[in-house]
Amino acid sequence: MKHTHVGFNLLWMYNPEDPRQPYAPDLHLLDFLADQGFSFLRFPLNYWFWIENFSYSQPNERILCLIDDYVRQAVDRGFHVSLNLHRAPGYCINGAELERHNLWRDGEAQEVFSAMWTAFARRYGSYTPEQLSFDLLNEPPEIGQYGMTRDIHQRLMRRVIGEIRAINPDRVVVLDGLGGGNLAMPELADTGAIQSTRGYQPMSITHHRASWCRETQGLPMEEYPGARYQGKLWNRQTLEDHYRSWREMNDRGVQVHVGEMGCYDTIPNPTALAWFEDVFSLFRQYRWGFALWNFEGPFGVAGHRRPDTRWESLGSYRIDRDLWELIKQTRDELQK
């Protein structure tokens, strides 16, 4: 996997509200994105789709075959696919309290988590490192939350990386940063894993009035640059400061990718575009690829509701032309 890949998260098997109805692969969308020159797709997976009522030893093979189809159809069109456990046994950043076990405290959850990844390693062993990577756990929590510590987390990640590579020695592994993807993990720099950060700061801009984000509830509408959040005045320099620990780790030879980024659709589009311009300029400077969350929807380049958007038809999609051009400009510079 190239750390400069640019693409999208596709949510065909991640729906926090209804984990019973996965989507079949949208071949029209895959063809469109391939024709437009994109190279990367991240598939967030909710394990509740193939495990019901925490019956871990009884996976639904029909659902697993659907994941097979996601991978096959995307790889056949030239994409690199990153499979991500967005809800894993014992943890999800949204609704962890709904899990029966705790990934950092309960051995059973750790055993099942490991078994899922080793099963994927065997199932997808024929795919090359250029075609497929494993993003082990979406957005681990803040240190101390749910009993997670850096030591417990790194021991679990090292174990699973070792078990995957015992089956697929060359499989690319991706590790999301702690604290919801915001904190780099230099303690895992020697694993050879790509580390995945996020493009969501400041949350008062990117998650304004997002119903699931308690920390931004009740905050006033602000402009960017100039938004105040967590005691800081946010602008390009503040963003640069935010990513400093990631750049330092990058300088030590650890590859960094931005597995999720984007802006919710409750702020005016000119404000969102000003933020995107600064974030993308840093990604170009650092040589970091990224995946927008998502293509079509509230965070997407199509289907969002941000006022003052310049819409344009492209193929069968109605897209945010200004955001689309920013994404393609950044992609093209990263591919040089």
N, C-alpha and C positions, 0 to 999 in steps of 0.2 A: 504494500500500500504506500502510495506517495503522500507525504504529509502536506503536499500542495493541492491535493484533490479538492474540487469544488462541486457541490451538489445539494441534495435535499434529503430531509427526513420524510419518509413515506409511512403513514400511520395505518397501514392495513391490518395490523394485529396489535394495535394499542388504542384502546378506548377505555379510559378509567370509569366511565359511566355504565358501559354495557360490554362486559368481557365475553359475550357469547356469540357475537356475530362478526367474525373476521371478514375482511374483504378479499375477493379474488384479485389477482394482479391486474392492474389497469394497463393493458398492453398499449392502448392508444397513448397514454401518458408516457410510458417508457419509450415508445418510438419518438414522441415529440422531444423529450429531453435528450435522447441520443442524437437526434437530428440537429438539436441546438448546441451540441458540443460539450455536454456535461459528462462527467466521468465517475461520479461518486453518489451512492445511495446508502443511507443509513436506515435500517429497519428496526425501530424500537419494538420489542416483543413483550407482551404481557403473558406470563406463563399460565395465568388463569384460563387462557383459551384452550390449553391442552391438558391442564390438570384441574380437575373439579373437586371442590370440597377438601382440598389438601391431601387428596389420595395420591401421594407422590409416585407410588410404584405403578400407577395405572394411567400412563399418558394416552391421550387420544391420537392414534396414529393418523387419522384423517386430517387433523389439524397440522401435524408435523409434515405431512405430505404437501400441505398448502405452503408451508415455509420453503420446502424443497422447490416448489414452483416459483416462488418469489426469487430465490437465488438463481435458478436456472434461466428464467426469462430475462433477468437483469444482466447476468453474465453473458448470455448469448448476444446481448446488444452492446457489449463492450464496457459495461459499468464495473467498477469495483464495489462490492457489497460489504457493508459492515453490519453484522448481526449484533444486536444489543439487547441484553436483558434489562428492560426498562422497569418492569416489575419482576423481581426475583424472589425466590423463597426466603421469606423473612425480612424483606425490605422493598419499599417503593417510596420515592420522594413525596408522592401524593398518596396519602392514605396508608402509611406504614402500620398504623394501629389496626388495620383490617387483616393483617397477617396473623397466622396462628403461632409462628415462631419468630425469633429474633436472629438475624444473620450473624451478629457479632457475639451473641451470648449462648446460642443454642447449637449444640453439635449436630442435631438432626438437620437443621436448616443448612449448615455448612456442608454436610454430606450430600444433600440433595442439590445444592448449588454446584458443587464440584461434579456430581454425576451428570447434571444437565450439560455442562460444558464438555465433559469427556464424551458424552453421547453425540454431541454436535461434532466434535473432532473426528470421531469415527464416521459419522454420517456424511461429512463433507470433506473427507480426506482427499478426494480426487481434485479438488479445486486448488489452484496455485495461490501463492501469497499475493500475486498481482490481482487475483480475482476476488478474494474473500479474506476478511479479517473478523476477529471476535472482540467486541467491546463488552467487557465482562459485566460491568454493573453501572447502571445509569446514576450519576450524581449522588455519590455517598453523602451522608449527612455531615453536619458540623461535628467537630471533635467533641466527644463526650455525650453527644445525643445518641439515644438508643444503645448506650454502652459501647459505642465505637471509639476506639483509640487508634492512633497511628500504628502502634505496635500490633494490635489485634488485626487491623485491616491489612497491613503489609504481609503478615504471616499468611492470612487467608489468600491474598492475591498471589503470593509466591507459590503457595501450594497448587493453586489452580493452573497457573502458568506452567509449572513443572509437569502437571498431569496432562495438559493439552500437548505440550511439546514432546512428551514421551510417545505420543501417538502421531502428531504432525510436527516434526522438529522445526519446520520453517513457517509455521502458522503465525501470522501477524496478530499480536494482541494489543488492544487499546485499553488504557486505564483512565477512567474519568477522575478529575480532580475532586478532592474532598470539599465539604461545605457547599454542596450543590454544583460542583464542577469548578469552583473558584480558586481552590488552594492546590498549588503544585505539590508533588510528592517526590522530593529529591531522594528520599529513602528507598524509592523503587527505581532510581535511575539506572541501576546496573542490570535490570531485568531485560533490557532491550525493547521494552514495550513503548509504543507511542503513547504519549500522555495527552488527554483531551480536556481542553478548557471550554469555557462558555463565552458567548457574546451577548450578555444580557444586562450589563451594568451601564448606567444606574437603573435599578429596577423600577424606580419611580417614573421613568420614561417608558421602558420596555414592557412593563407589566401594570401600567396604570389601570386601575379598576378591574384587574383580572380577579375573578371571583375566588380562585383557589389560592391567591397570594395574600395572606393576612398582613404582611408587612407593608403593603402598599395601599391598604384600604384606608379611605378617608384622606389621602394625600391630595393636595390641590393639583390642578392641571398646571404644568410648568412648560417652559420652553427649553430647547437645547440649542446651543450651549447655555449654561447658567442654571440648570436644575440643581436643587439642593437635596441631597440624600445621604443619610448616615453621617451627617456632620461635614460633608464635603460639597464644594461647588464643582459640578461636573462639566468638563470640557475635554479637549483632546489630551491635554497634559495629565488630567486626572485619570483618563483611560490608560495612558502610557504608564503611569505610576501603578495602576491596578495590575497590569500585566508584567511588572518588573520581575517578580519571582519566577514567572514562566520563561521570560527571556534569559534569565540567569541560568536556569536549567537547560534551556535550549543551547546556550553557549557551551555547556558541558557535553554536548553531543546528543541530548535527548530530543527526539522529534516531537513536535507539538502540532496538534490539529484541533480545530474548533468544531466539536461534534454537534453543537446546537448553537444557534443564534437567531435573533429576530426581534421584532417589535410588535406587540399586540395592537389591535386596531381601534383603540379608543382615544388616540391622540391625532391631531391634524397631521396629514401626510408631510407637509413641509418640515415639521418638527422631526418626524421620523427620518426623513431623508437627510437632514443635517446630521443626525446621530449616525446613520448608516455611512455617510461620507467619511466621518472621522474614524469609525471602527474599521472600515475597509482600507483606509489609508494605512492604518497600523498593520493590518494583516498583510498588505502588500509589502510594507517595510520589513516585517518579520519573516516573510515567506511562509505564512501559515494558511493552509486551506481551511475550508469551512463548509458546513451543511446548514442551510436555512431550515428552520422549523416553521413551516413546512412549505410545500409548493402552493397548495390551494387551501385557503382557510384564514382564520384571524391573524396568523403570523405570516401568511404566504405572500407570494408575489402575484397570485391570482386569488380572487374571492374575498379579499379583506374589505373592511368598511370604513377605512380612514377617510375623513373628509378632505376635499381639495386634492384629490388624486387625478393624475392625467392618465386616463384609461385608453388602451388601444387593443384592438383585436390582433391576435397572432395565432394562426391556425384556428383551432376551435376554442381557444382560451381568450378571456378578457384580462389583460395583464396591466399591472402598474408599470407603465413604460419607463419612468425615471428610475425606479428601483431595479427593474430588469437590466437597464443599461449599466447601472453601477455594479451589479453582480457580474455581468459579462465582462466589463472592463477589468475588474479585479481578477476574475478567472483567467482572462487572456494574459495579463501581466504575470500571474503566477505560473503560467504554462511556458513562459519564455525560458 
